[in-house]
């Protein structure tokens, strides 16, 4: 299995795809709030109640929060395997003592 890891090459555009995925989080937050505002404004014009505008804004903010939560869970799942990686195991177990000011 270690031979497979040595021969593995990252796809050519993998870094660009990761950057676009992170960019899409920002776009989805703005889109969720704008869509929520649009729904709220539409409800306000249909019903005449001004509180329905704020209901739509709340729905948009809730959707944006859900998008952030999903992105956090996805990132947490990606980095879950790093705790067993020998390059990071020492730091995870003992901490990063090089930046600790208490030892001086």
PyMOL CGO cylinders between C-alpha atoms (Angstrom):
from pymol import cmd
from pymol.cgo import CYLINDER

trace = [
    CYLINDER, 0.00, 0.00, 0.00, 2.89, 2.38, 0.64, 0.3, 1, 1, 1, 1, 1, 1,
    CYLINDER, 2.89, 2.38, 0.64, 4.03, 1.86, -2.94, 0.3, 1, 1, 1, 1, 1, 1,
    CYLINDER, 4.03, 1.86, -2.94, 0.65, 3.09, -4.13, 0.3, 1, 1, 1, 1, 1, 1,
    CYLINDER, 0.65, 3.09, -4.13, 1.02, 6.25, -2.03, 0.3, 1, 1, 1, 1, 1, 1,
    CYLINDER, 1.02, 6.25, -2.03, 4.46, 6.93, -3.49, 0.3, 1, 1, 1, 1, 1, 1,
    CYLINDER, 4.46, 6.93, -3.49, 3.18, 6.56, -7.05, 0.3, 1, 1, 1, 1, 1, 1,
    CYLINDER, 3.18, 6.56, -7.05, 0.12, 8.71, -6.44, 0.3, 1, 1, 1, 1, 1, 1,
    CYLINDER, 0.12, 8.71, -6.44, 0.19, 12.06, -8.20, 0.3, 1, 1, 1, 1, 1, 1,
    CYLINDER, 0.19, 12.06, -8.20, -2.30, 14.79, -7.41, 0.3, 1, 1, 1, 1, 1, 1,
    CYLINDER, -2.30, 14.79, -7.41, -4.49, 15.66, -10.40, 0.3, 1, 1, 1, 1, 1, 1,
    CYLINDER, -4.49, 15.66, -10.40, -3.34, 18.68, -12.37, 0.3, 1, 1, 1, 1, 1, 1,
    CYLINDER, -3.34, 18.68, -12.37, -6.17, 21.02, -11.40, 0.3, 1, 1, 1, 1, 1, 1,
    CYLINDER, -6.17, 21.02, -11.40, -6.85, 19.75, -7.87, 0.3, 1, 1, 1, 1, 1, 1,
    CYLINDER, -6.85, 19.75, -7.87, -5.64, 22.97, -6.22, 0.3, 1, 1, 1, 1, 1, 1,
    CYLINDER, -5.64, 22.97, -6.22, -7.88, 25.09, -8.43, 0.3, 1, 1, 1, 1, 1, 1,
    CYLINDER, -7.88, 25.09, -8.43, -10.87, 22.92, -7.58, 0.3, 1, 1, 1, 1, 1, 1,
    CYLINDER, -10.87, 22.92, -7.58, -10.22, 23.35, -3.85, 0.3, 1, 1, 1, 1, 1, 1,
    CYLINDER, -10.22, 23.35, -3.85, -9.99, 27.12, -4.29, 0.3, 1, 1, 1, 1, 1, 1,
    CYLINDER, -9.99, 27.12, -4.29, -13.26, 27.19, -6.23, 0.3, 1, 1, 1, 1, 1, 1,
    CYLINDER, -13.26, 27.19, -6.23, -14.92, 25.09, -3.54, 0.3, 1, 1, 1, 1, 1, 1,
    CYLINDER, -14.92, 25.09, -3.54, -13.89, 27.61, -0.89, 0.3, 1, 1, 1, 1, 1, 1,
    CYLINDER, -13.89, 27.61, -0.89, -15.00, 30.49, -3.12, 0.3, 1, 1, 1, 1, 1, 1,
    CYLINDER, -15.00, 30.49, -3.12, -18.36, 28.83, -3.64, 0.3, 1, 1, 1, 1, 1, 1,
    CYLINDER, -18.36, 28.83, -3.64, -18.97, 28.98, 0.11, 0.3, 1, 1, 1, 1, 1, 1,
    CYLINDER, -18.97, 28.98, 0.11, -18.80, 32.77, 0.06, 0.3, 1, 1, 1, 1, 1, 1,
    CYLINDER, -18.80, 32.77, 0.06, -21.00, 32.97, -2.99, 0.3, 1, 1, 1, 1, 1, 1,
    CYLINDER, -21.00, 32.97, -2.99, -23.55, 30.59, -1.47, 0.3, 1, 1, 1, 1, 1, 1,
    CYLINDER, -23.55, 30.59, -1.47, -23.75, 32.68, 1.71, 0.3, 1, 1, 1, 1, 1, 1,
    CYLINDER, -23.75, 32.68, 1.71, -24.51, 35.83, -0.26, 0.3, 1, 1, 1, 1, 1, 1,
    CYLINDER, -24.51, 35.83, -0.26, -26.93, 33.98, -2.53, 0.3, 1, 1, 1, 1, 1, 1,
    CYLINDER, -26.93, 33.98, -2.53, -28.80, 32.45, 0.42, 0.3, 1, 1, 1, 1, 1, 1,
    CYLINDER, -28.80, 32.45, 0.42, -29.29, 35.84, 2.08, 0.3, 1, 1, 1, 1, 1, 1,
    CYLINDER, -29.29, 35.84, 2.08, -30.39, 37.47, -1.19, 0.3, 1, 1, 1, 1, 1, 1,
    CYLINDER, -30.39, 37.47, -1.19, -32.83, 34.67, -1.98, 0.3, 1, 1, 1, 1, 1, 1,
    CYLINDER, -32.83, 34.67, -1.98, -34.22, 34.88, 1.54, 0.3, 1, 1, 1, 1, 1, 1,
    CYLINDER, -34.22, 34.88, 1.54, -34.62, 38.64, 1.15, 0.3, 1, 1, 1, 1, 1, 1,
    CYLINDER, -34.62, 38.64, 1.15, -36.35, 38.11, -2.20, 0.3, 1, 1, 1, 1, 1, 1,
    CYLINDER, -36.35, 38.11, -2.20, -38.77, 35.59, -0.72, 0.3, 1, 1, 1, 1, 1, 1,
    CYLINDER, -38.77, 35.59, -0.72, -39.46, 37.91, 2.20, 0.3, 1, 1, 1, 1, 1, 1,
    CYLINDER, -39.46, 37.91, 2.20, -40.03, 40.88, -0.07, 0.3, 1, 1, 1, 1, 1, 1,
    CYLINDER, -40.03, 40.88, -0.07, -42.34, 38.82, -2.25, 0.3, 1, 1, 1, 1, 1, 1,
    CYLINDER, -42.34, 38.82, -2.25, -44.32, 37.70, 0.78, 0.3, 1, 1, 1, 1, 1, 1,
    CYLINDER, -44.32, 37.70, 0.78, -44.50, 41.29, 1.98, 0.3, 1, 1, 1, 1, 1, 1,
    CYLINDER, -44.50, 41.29, 1.98, -45.95, 42.49, -1.32, 0.3, 1, 1, 1, 1, 1, 1,
    CYLINDER, -45.95, 42.49, -1.32, -48.40, 39.57, -1.47, 0.3, 1, 1, 1, 1, 1, 1,
    CYLINDER, -48.40, 39.57, -1.47, -49.62, 39.72, 2.12, 0.3, 1, 1, 1, 1, 1, 1,
    CYLINDER, -49.62, 39.72, 2.12, -48.97, 43.33, 3.09, 0.3, 1, 1, 1, 1, 1, 1,
    CYLINDER, -48.97, 43.33, 3.09, -47.37, 42.33, 6.41, 0.3, 1, 1, 1, 1, 1, 1,
    CYLINDER, -47.37, 42.33, 6.41, -43.96, 43.85, 6.94, 0.3, 1, 1, 1, 1, 1, 1,
    CYLINDER, -43.96, 43.85, 6.94, -42.82, 41.09, 9.31, 0.3, 1, 1, 1, 1, 1, 1,
    CYLINDER, -42.82, 41.09, 9.31, -42.79, 38.58, 6.42, 0.3, 1, 1, 1, 1, 1, 1,
    CYLINDER, -42.79, 38.58, 6.42, -39.82, 40.49, 4.96, 0.3, 1, 1, 1, 1, 1, 1,
    CYLINDER, -39.82, 40.49, 4.96, -37.88, 39.77, 8.15, 0.3, 1, 1, 1, 1, 1, 1,
    CYLINDER, -37.88, 39.77, 8.15, -39.05, 36.17, 8.06, 0.3, 1, 1, 1, 1, 1, 1,
    CYLINDER, -39.05, 36.17, 8.06, -37.49, 35.81, 4.61, 0.3, 1, 1, 1, 1, 1, 1,
    CYLINDER, -37.49, 35.81, 4.61, -34.26, 37.45, 5.76, 0.3, 1, 1, 1, 1, 1, 1,
    CYLINDER, -34.26, 37.45, 5.76, -34.16, 35.05, 8.71, 0.3, 1, 1, 1, 1, 1, 1,
    CYLINDER, -34.16, 35.05, 8.71, -34.65, 32.10, 6.35, 0.3, 1, 1, 1, 1, 1, 1,
    CYLINDER, -34.65, 32.10, 6.35, -31.77, 33.36, 4.23, 0.3, 1, 1, 1, 1, 1, 1,
    CYLINDER, -31.77, 33.36, 4.23, -29.50, 33.75, 7.25, 0.3, 1, 1, 1, 1, 1, 1,
    CYLINDER, -29.50, 33.75, 7.25, -30.45, 30.29, 8.47, 0.3, 1, 1, 1, 1, 1, 1,
    CYLINDER, -30.45, 30.29, 8.47, -29.64, 28.83, 5.04, 0.3, 1, 1, 1, 1, 1, 1,
    CYLINDER, -29.64, 28.83, 5.04, -26.28, 30.65, 5.06, 0.3, 1, 1, 1, 1, 1, 1,
    CYLINDER, -26.28, 30.65, 5.06, -25.54, 29.25, 8.51, 0.3, 1, 1, 1, 1, 1, 1,
    CYLINDER, -25.54, 29.25, 8.51, -26.40, 25.76, 7.28, 0.3, 1, 1, 1, 1, 1, 1,
    CYLINDER, -26.40, 25.76, 7.28, -24.01, 26.21, 4.34, 0.3, 1, 1, 1, 1, 1, 1,
    CYLINDER, -24.01, 26.21, 4.34, -21.23, 27.22, 6.74, 0.3, 1, 1, 1, 1, 1, 1,
    CYLINDER, -21.23, 27.22, 6.74, -21.95, 24.20, 8.95, 0.3, 1, 1, 1, 1, 1, 1,
    CYLINDER, -21.95, 24.20, 8.95, -21.83, 21.83, 5.98, 0.3, 1, 1, 1, 1, 1, 1,
    CYLINDER, -21.83, 21.83, 5.98, -18.53, 23.33, 4.80, 0.3, 1, 1, 1, 1, 1, 1,
    CYLINDER, -18.53, 23.33, 4.80, -17.09, 22.97, 8.31, 0.3, 1, 1, 1, 1, 1, 1,
    CYLINDER, -17.09, 22.97, 8.31, -18.12, 19.32, 8.50, 0.3, 1, 1, 1, 1, 1, 1,
    CYLINDER, -18.12, 19.32, 8.50, -16.65, 18.67, 5.04, 0.3, 1, 1, 1, 1, 1, 1,
    CYLINDER, -16.65, 18.67, 5.04, -13.34, 20.27, 6.02, 0.3, 1, 1, 1, 1, 1, 1,
    CYLINDER, -13.34, 20.27, 6.02, -13.29, 18.40, 9.32, 0.3, 1, 1, 1, 1, 1, 1,
    CYLINDER, -13.29, 18.40, 9.32, -13.80, 15.12, 7.48, 0.3, 1, 1, 1, 1, 1, 1,
    CYLINDER, -13.80, 15.12, 7.48, -10.96, 15.95, 5.05, 0.3, 1, 1, 1, 1, 1, 1,
    CYLINDER, -10.96, 15.95, 5.05, -8.49, 16.68, 7.82, 0.3, 1, 1, 1, 1, 1, 1,
    CYLINDER, -8.49, 16.68, 7.82, -9.55, 13.80, 10.07, 0.3, 1, 1, 1, 1, 1, 1,
    CYLINDER, -9.55, 13.80, 10.07, -6.84, 11.54, 8.66, 0.3, 1, 1, 1, 1, 1, 1,
    CYLINDER, -6.84, 11.54, 8.66, -4.05, 13.97, 9.50, 0.3, 1, 1, 1, 1, 1, 1,
    CYLINDER, -4.05, 13.97, 9.50, -4.01, 12.97, 13.17, 0.3, 1, 1, 1, 1, 1, 1,
    CYLINDER, -4.01, 12.97, 13.17, -2.59, 9.57, 12.19, 0.3, 1, 1, 1, 1, 1, 1,
    CYLINDER, -2.59, 9.57, 12.19, -0.07, 11.04, 9.75, 0.3, 1, 1, 1, 1, 1, 1,
    CYLINDER, -0.07, 11.04, 9.75, 3.44, 10.72, 11.20, 0.3, 1, 1, 1, 1, 1, 1,
    CYLINDER, 3.44, 10.72, 11.20, 4.31, 14.25, 10.10, 0.3, 1, 1, 1, 1, 1, 1,
    CYLINDER, 4.31, 14.25, 10.10, 1.65, 15.69, 12.40, 0.3, 1, 1, 1, 1, 1, 1,
    CYLINDER, 1.65, 15.69, 12.40, 1.33, 13.01, 15.11, 0.3, 1, 1, 1, 1, 1, 1,
    CYLINDER, 1.33, 13.01, 15.11, 3.99, 14.51, 17.41, 0.3, 1, 1, 1, 1, 1, 1,
    CYLINDER, 3.99, 14.51, 17.41, 2.43, 17.95, 17.31, 0.3, 1, 1, 1, 1, 1, 1,
    CYLINDER, 2.43, 17.95, 17.31, -1.04, 16.52, 17.93, 0.3, 1, 1, 1, 1, 1, 1,
    CYLINDER, -1.04, 16.52, 17.93, 0.18, 14.49, 20.89, 0.3, 1, 1, 1, 1, 1, 1,
    CYLINDER, 0.18, 14.49, 20.89, 2.56, 16.93, 22.58, 0.3, 1, 1, 1, 1, 1, 1,
    CYLINDER, 2.56, 16.93, 22.58, 1.52, 20.28, 21.16, 0.3, 1, 1, 1, 1, 1, 1,
    CYLINDER, 1.52, 20.28, 21.16, 3.68, 22.92, 19.51, 0.3, 1, 1, 1, 1, 1, 1,
    CYLINDER, 3.68, 22.92, 19.51, 6.21, 23.84, 22.18, 0.3, 1, 1, 1, 1, 1, 1,
    CYLINDER, 6.21, 23.84, 22.18, 8.32, 26.10, 19.96, 0.3, 1, 1, 1, 1, 1, 1,
    CYLINDER, 8.32, 26.10, 19.96, 5.84, 28.99, 20.27, 0.3, 1, 1, 1, 1, 1, 1,
    CYLINDER, 5.84, 28.99, 20.27, 5.08, 28.55, 23.96, 0.3, 1, 1, 1, 1, 1, 1,
    CYLINDER, 5.08, 28.55, 23.96, 6.19, 31.61, 25.95, 0.3, 1, 1, 1, 1, 1, 1,
    CYLINDER, 6.19, 31.61, 25.95, 5.72, 29.98, 29.36, 0.3, 1, 1, 1, 1, 1, 1,
    CYLINDER, 5.72, 29.98, 29.36, 9.01, 28.05, 29.13, 0.3, 1, 1, 1, 1, 1, 1,
    CYLINDER, 9.01, 28.05, 29.13, 11.23, 31.16, 28.97, 0.3, 1, 1, 1, 1, 1, 1,
]
cmd.load_cgo(trace, "trace")
